[in-house]
Amino acid sequence: MRPMTLILKNIRWIFFDLGYTLINEDGAAFGRLQQVCDSLGELGVNTEVADLVKSLEEASERYDPSPFVSVLNQLIPDPEHQDFVRKSGRYPKELEKPYPDAERLLVSLAGKYRLGVIANQPDGTEARLRDYGLRSFFSVCISSTELGISKPDPEIFRVALREAGCKPEEGVMIGDRIDNDIKPAKALGMQTVRILQGVGRLQRPRTADEQPDATVKDLAELGEILID
C-alpha cells in the first residue's frame, strides 16, 4: 500500500531527527543493554537483553519520557544501585550506523528542499554526521547537548526554525517519537511525518494533536511521499 501523501505546498525545509530516523541505533543499544544485564547480575538481579527490550518497549508504549530510567526504577529502586549500573560500562555509540536508504534519500531531497537536523544527541553530533558522510546535506544542525535544550521543549524547534529562516508552515519534521517529534512540531504549525522504527514505533496517537500528517514504515517509503 502506498503511504499517505503529504500536501507539501510551500514547503521549503525538511528537518530530521537522527536516532531511529536516519541512524539505526540497534547495535549500540543492544551492546549497552548487555552491559546493563552484567551490572544487574552483580547486584543479584538476573535478567536478559530480551527482557530489558520488552520492558523498554512497554515503557515507550506508555509514553514514559525516559524508558531506560523507568526500567531501572522498576528493577532497582535504590538510587545507589542505579548509579552503579549507569557508571558501569559505556554506550558504544560507534556501533550506530545510518540506515541503508539514508544517503540515497538525502541526495534526492537535497535538490528540492533545504535540510536540517533537530535531535536529542550527546556531544559530537556534527562530527558523527561527517563520519557517516551525511553532514554536507544539512544546512542547519541543532543538537540538544550543544544547545542545552532537549525535545520535546518547543524552543529547540524554534531555534532551528530561526536559524533556517523558516516559518513553521514551511517546514516538515520527521521523527520516530510522537512525544518528542510529532506533537511539539505540530503544535508550532509544522507538518509532520512519523517513521515506525525503534521502540518509538509502539506509541499510538491518543489525541488529534498527536496524529502525524503521514506515517511511513521506513526511509524508502518516506521517499515516496517526499519525492515526486
C-alpha positions as CSV (number, residue, x, y, z in Angstrom):
1,M,0.0,0.0,0.0
2,R,1.3,3.4,-0.9
3,P,1.8,5.7,2.1
4,M,-0.5,8.7,2.6
5,T,0.8,11.6,0.6
6,L,1.7,14.9,2.3
7,I,0.4,18.2,1.0
8,L,3.8,19.9,0.5
9,K,2.6,23.2,-0.8
10,N,5.1,26.0,0.0
11,I,7.4,23.6,1.9
12,R,11.0,24.8,1.9
13,W,12.7,22.9,4.7
14,I,12.7,19.3,5.9
15,F,14.0,18.6,9.4
16,F,15.1,15.2,10.6
17,D,15.5,13.5,14.0
18,L,18.5,11.2,14.0
19,G,18.2,8.2,16.3
20,Y,15.9,5.6,14.7
21,T,15.1,8.1,11.9
22,L,18.2,8.4,9.8
23,I,20.5,6.4,12.2
24,N,20.0,2.8,13.3
25,E,20.9,2.7,17.0
26,D,20.3,-1.0,17.4
27,G,24.0,-2.0,17.5
28,A,24.8,0.4,20.3
29,A,21.6,-0.1,22.2
30,F,21.9,-3.8,22.4
31,G,25.6,-3.6,23.3
32,R,24.7,-1.2,26.2
33,L,21.8,-3.5,27.3
34,Q,24.2,-6.4,27.6
35,Q,26.4,-4.3,29.8
36,V,23.4,-3.4,31.9
37,C,22.5,-7.1,32.3
38,D,26.0,-7.8,33.5
39,S,25.9,-4.9,36.0
40,L,22.4,-6.0,37.3
41,G,23.8,-9.5,37.8
42,E,26.5,-8.1,40.1
43,L,23.6,-6.7,42.1
44,G,21.8,-10.0,42.3
45,V,19.2,-9.1,39.6
46,N,19.2,-11.8,36.9
47,T,17.8,-10.6,33.6
48,E,18.5,-10.9,29.8
49,V,18.7,-8.4,27.0
50,A,15.3,-9.7,25.6
51,D,13.7,-8.9,29.0
52,L,15.1,-5.4,29.0
53,V,13.9,-4.8,25.4
54,K,10.4,-5.9,26.4
55,S,10.4,-3.6,29.4
56,L,11.7,-0.7,27.3
57,E,9.0,-1.3,24.7
58,E,6.3,-1.3,27.3
59,A,7.7,2.0,28.8
60,S,7.8,3.6,25.3
61,E,4.2,2.5,24.7
62,R,3.2,4.2,28.0
63,Y,4.9,7.4,26.8
64,D,7.4,7.3,29.6
65,P,9.7,10.3,29.0
66,S,12.8,8.1,29.6
67,P,12.1,4.4,29.1
68,F,15.5,3.4,30.4
69,V,15.0,5.3,33.7
70,S,11.6,3.7,34.0
71,V,13.2,0.2,33.6
72,L,15.8,1.0,36.2
73,N,13.2,2.3,38.6
74,Q,11.3,-1.0,38.2
75,L,14.3,-3.3,38.6
76,I,16.5,-1.5,41.2
77,P,14.7,1.4,43.0
78,D,17.8,2.1,45.1
79,P,19.4,5.3,43.7
80,E,23.0,4.0,44.5
81,H,22.3,0.8,42.6
82,Q,21.0,2.8,39.7
83,D,24.1,5.0,39.8
84,F,26.3,1.9,39.7
85,V,24.5,0.5,36.7
86,R,24.8,3.8,34.8
87,K,28.5,4.2,35.5
88,S,29.4,0.6,34.7
89,G,30.1,0.2,31.1
90,R,29.5,2.8,28.3
91,Y,27.1,3.4,25.5
92,P,29.0,2.2,22.4
93,K,27.9,4.9,20.0
94,E,30.4,3.8,17.4
95,L,28.1,0.9,16.7
96,E,25.4,3.1,15.4
97,K,25.1,3.4,11.6
98,P,22.9,5.1,9.0
99,Y,20.0,3.2,7.6
100,P,20.9,1.8,4.2
101,D,18.5,4.2,2.4
102,A,19.6,7.3,4.3
103,E,22.2,8.7,2.0
104,R,20.1,7.9,-1.1
105,L,17.1,9.7,0.3
106,L,19.1,12.8,1.3
107,V,20.7,13.0,-2.2
108,S,17.2,13.0,-3.7
109,L,15.8,15.6,-1.2
110,A,18.7,18.0,-1.4
111,G,17.8,19.0,-4.9
112,K,14.3,20.1,-3.9
113,Y,14.5,21.2,-0.2
114,R,16.8,22.7,2.4
115,L,17.6,20.1,5.1
116,G,18.1,20.3,8.8
117,V,18.6,18.2,11.9
118,I,16.7,18.6,15.2
119,A,17.9,15.8,17.5
120,N,18.4,14.8,21.2
121,Q,22.1,13.8,20.9
122,P,25.2,13.8,23.0
123,D,28.3,15.9,22.1
124,G,29.8,15.4,18.7
125,T,26.7,15.2,16.5
126,E,28.2,17.1,13.6
127,A,31.4,15.0,13.8
128,R,29.4,11.8,13.7
129,L,27.4,13.1,10.7
130,R,30.7,13.9,8.9
131,D,32.0,10.4,9.7
132,Y,28.8,8.9,8.1
133,G,29.3,11.1,5.1
134,L,26.0,13.0,5.8
135,R,27.0,16.3,7.3
136,S,27.1,18.2,4.0
137,F,23.4,17.6,3.3
138,F,22.3,19.7,6.3
139,S,22.3,23.5,6.4
140,V,21.2,23.5,10.0
141,C,22.2,21.0,12.7
142,I,20.6,21.5,16.1
143,S,21.6,19.1,18.8
144,S,20.2,19.1,22.4
145,T,23.5,18.8,24.2
146,E,25.2,21.6,22.4
147,L,22.1,23.8,22.7
148,G,21.3,22.9,26.2
149,I,17.6,22.3,25.3
150,S,16.1,18.9,24.6
151,K,13.0,17.8,22.8
152,P,10.0,18.0,23.4
153,D,10.8,21.5,24.6
154,P,9.3,23.6,21.7
155,E,12.3,26.1,22.0
156,I,14.6,23.6,20.3
157,F,12.3,23.7,17.3
158,R,12.0,27.4,17.4
159,V,15.8,27.8,17.4
160,A,16.1,25.5,14.4
161,L,13.4,27.4,12.5
162,R,15.0,30.8,13.3
163,E,18.4,29.6,12.2
164,A,16.9,28.3,9.0
165,G,14.9,31.4,8.4
166,C,11.9,29.1,8.0
167,K,8.3,29.8,9.0
168,P,6.7,26.8,10.8
169,E,4.3,26.2,8.0
170,E,7.2,26.0,5.5
171,G,8.8,23.1,7.4
172,V,8.3,19.4,7.9
173,M,9.5,17.5,10.9
174,I,10.4,13.8,10.5
175,G,10.9,11.6,13.5
176,D,10.2,8.3,15.3
177,R,8.6,9.5,18.5
178,I,5.2,11.1,18.9
179,D,6.1,12.8,22.2
180,N,9.5,14.2,21.2
181,D,9.0,14.9,17.4
182,I,5.4,14.9,16.2
183,K,3.4,16.6,18.9
184,P,5.7,19.6,19.6
185,A,6.5,20.2,16.0
186,K,2.8,20.0,15.1
187,A,1.9,22.4,17.9
188,L,4.2,25.0,16.3
189,G,2.4,24.6,12.9
190,M,4.9,22.4,11.2
191,Q,3.8,19.4,9.0
192,T,4.9,16.1,10.5
193,V,5.9,12.6,9.3
194,R,6.3,9.7,11.7
195,I,8.6,6.8,10.9
196,L,8.0,3.5,12.5
197,Q,11.5,2.5,13.6
198,G,12.9,1.7,17.1
199,V,10.8,1.3,20.2
200,G,9.0,4.6,19.4
201,R,7.1,2.7,16.8
202,L,4.9,1.4,19.6
203,Q,3.5,4.7,20.6
204,R,-0.1,5.3,19.5
205,P,-1.7,8.7,18.9
206,R,-4.1,9.4,21.8
207,T,-5.4,12.8,20.6
208,A,-5.6,14.8,17.4
209,D,-2.6,16.8,18.4
210,E,-0.5,13.6,18.4
211,Q,-1.6,12.5,14.9
212,P,1.1,13.0,12.3
213,D,0.3,14.2,8.8
214,A,1.7,11.0,7.5
215,T,3.2,7.7,8.8
216,V,5.8,5.6,7.0
217,K,7.4,2.3,7.9
218,D,10.9,3.2,6.7
219,L,13.1,5.7,4.7
220,A,12.2,4.1,1.4
221,E,8.6,4.7,2.0
222,L,9.4,8.2,3.2
223,G,11.0,8.9,-0.2
224,E,7.7,8.0,-1.9
225,I,5.8,10.9,-0.2
226,L,8.6,13.5,-0.4
227,I,9.9,12.9,-3.9
228,D,7.7,13.3,-7.0
